[in-house]
């Protein structure tokens, strides 16, 4: 799998769950519709940024910079998707 396809697979999965907001178990307030919409928009923006990177032969560091932003807001993909991206980058070296 090439880098662009691996990133697309990664972002497709992340977008699929962009409406899910992770909350602290101490936080007794359920996420409001506004909070959910804001989270979804932030996830979508970062996925769009990642897809743009994929279209121009990014470096692993560029991919990781955006992935870390997704991770910071609890938007992640299974390790298999991440591993596919890493393997695709390794195959290009």
C-alpha positions as CSV (number, residue, x, y, z in Angstrom):
1,X,0.0,0.0,0.0
2,X,1.3,3.4,-0.8
3,X,1.5,6.3,1.6
4,X,-1.5,8.2,0.2
5,X,-3.7,5.2,0.3
6,X,-2.6,4.3,3.9
7,X,-3.3,7.9,5.1
8,X,-6.7,7.8,3.4
9,X,-7.6,4.6,5.1
10,X,-6.5,6.2,8.4
11,X,-8.5,9.3,8.0
12,X,-11.6,7.4,6.8
13,X,-11.6,5.5,10.0
14,X,-11.0,8.6,12.2
15,X,-13.8,10.5,10.3
16,X,-16.2,7.6,10.9
17,X,-16.1,8.2,14.7
18,X,-15.6,12.0,14.6
19,X,-19.0,12.5,16.3
20,X,-17.8,10.7,19.4
21,X,-16.5,12.9,22.2
22,X,-14.5,11.2,25.0
23,X,-15.2,12.7,28.4
24,X,-13.6,12.2,31.8
25,X,-15.5,9.9,34.0
26,X,-15.6,12.6,36.6
27,X,-17.4,15.0,34.2
28,X,-21.0,14.3,35.0
29,X,-22.2,16.5,32.2
30,X,-22.9,14.8,28.9
31,X,-21.4,16.5,25.8
32,X,-23.8,19.1,24.5
33,X,-24.7,19.1,20.8
34,X,-22.5,22.2,20.4
35,X,-19.5,20.4,22.0
36,X,-20.1,17.4,19.8
37,X,-20.3,19.6,16.6
38,X,-17.2,21.5,17.6
39,X,-15.3,18.3,18.2
40,X,-16.5,16.8,14.9
41,X,-15.5,19.9,13.0
42,X,-12.0,19.9,14.6
43,X,-11.5,16.2,13.7
44,X,-12.7,16.9,10.1
45,X,-10.3,19.8,9.8
46,X,-7.3,17.8,10.9
47,X,-8.3,14.9,8.6
48,X,-8.6,17.3,5.7
49,X,-5.1,18.6,6.6
50,X,-3.8,15.0,6.6
51,X,-5.5,14.2,3.3
52,X,-3.9,17.3,1.8
53,X,-0.5,16.1,3.0
54,X,-1.2,12.7,1.5
55,X,-1.7,14.3,-1.9
56,X,1.8,15.9,-1.9
57,X,4.2,13.2,-0.7
58,X,4.5,14.1,3.0
59,X,7.3,13.1,5.4
60,X,6.5,10.8,8.3
61,X,7.2,13.8,10.6
62,X,4.5,15.9,8.8
63,X,2.0,13.0,9.2
64,X,3.0,12.6,12.9
65,X,2.5,16.3,13.6
66,X,-1.1,16.1,12.5
67,X,-1.7,12.7,14.1
68,X,-0.5,14.0,17.4
69,X,-3.1,16.8,17.2
70,X,-5.8,14.2,16.6
71,X,-4.5,12.1,19.5
72,X,-4.6,15.2,21.7
73,X,-8.3,15.5,21.2
74,X,-8.9,11.7,21.5
75,X,-9.5,11.1,17.8
76,X,-7.5,7.9,17.0
77,X,-7.5,5.0,14.6
78,X,-6.7,1.4,15.4
79,X,-3.0,0.5,15.5
80,X,-3.4,-1.5,12.3
81,X,-4.2,1.7,10.4
82,X,-1.3,3.5,12.0
83,X,1.0,0.6,11.3
84,X,-0.1,0.6,7.6
85,X,0.9,4.2,7.3
86,X,4.3,3.6,9.0
87,X,4.9,0.6,6.8
88,X,4.1,2.6,3.7
89,X,6.6,5.3,4.7
90,X,9.2,2.7,5.4
91,X,8.7,1.2,1.9
92,X,9.5,4.5,0.3
93,X,12.9,4.7,1.9
